[in-house]
Amino acid sequence: MSKTKASGTTKLGRDSRPQYLGVKLYDGEKVEVGNIIIRQRGLKFLAGKNVKISKDDSLYALKKGIVKFTTKRKKKFDGSQRIAKVVNVL
């Protein structure tokens, strides 16, 4: 058996592609139907009016309009509260 690898390429030791998460459209920007507003893992931002959650937790617009960010108090199961950011399209 050979001690060295064959001359083919290997993916070991290389950086993987970044996930490009985050806010794509900010407060006050115009949005079209189907535009992704936020790409996220988990529900850091919640969907409000005219916004839907996709399979990978991204938020996208259901109607044409303007993006608006608001906050609301959300109760956890243990009774404590957190301030959640809500994304709306008006």
QUIJO-V729502 format. One record per helix or strand of 2 or more residues. SS is the DSSP state (H for helix, E for strand). FROM is the first residue (numbers start at 0). TO is the last residue. If there is no record, write none. Layout:
BEGIN
SS:FROM:TO
SS:FROM:TO
END
This chain:
BEGIN
E:21:22
E:29:30
E:35:38
E:44:46
E:50:52
E:58:60
E:64:74
E:80:88
END
